[in-house]
Amino acid sequence: MGVAALTLLADQISKRVIMANLKLGESWNPVPWLRRWVSITYVTNTGAAFGLLPDRGSLLMIVAIVVVAIIAVYYHHLAAGQWLVKLSLGLQLGGALGNLLDRLRYGHVIDFIDFKVWPVFNLADSAITVGVAILAYCLLRSERGRAEGPEMAPNSSHSPHEQGKS
């Protein structure tokens, strides 16, 4: 749960810095030669990630609350050795809480990372995306391990008398 707390804290601090220093719609380029590819642009989003489902804030708040509850319950049922899954869930939980807090507080999400060829997003969106990617990797790795099954003992199909003869 420490990952979730750190993710939430970083997300909320970054959004407050943006709101305190930029006007809505304003861009800032800390590295001028990167302006062509990336900038910091203060925008709001009433929809889901990347502007999907605009003006569906109430529905998205309900979905976020359900997702947060499911992640929190599932997290506590994981074995101690599943640190990568716990990391992924912490990132997703922190991100979901960050965007949920924005919706509750402002009625929209604060976005500011602008790669020009992609919709503007924030640290919470990034944490959710990375968390989902890590979880997908863990699930694929787990499925692959199950598909391979336990290793068979060598010569297990031979009778004891045949094993010594070769």
Helices and strands as residue ranges (DSSP letters): H 2-21, E 27-28, G 32-34, E 39-45, G 49-51, H 57-75, H 83-106, E 109-114, H 123-148, H 160-163
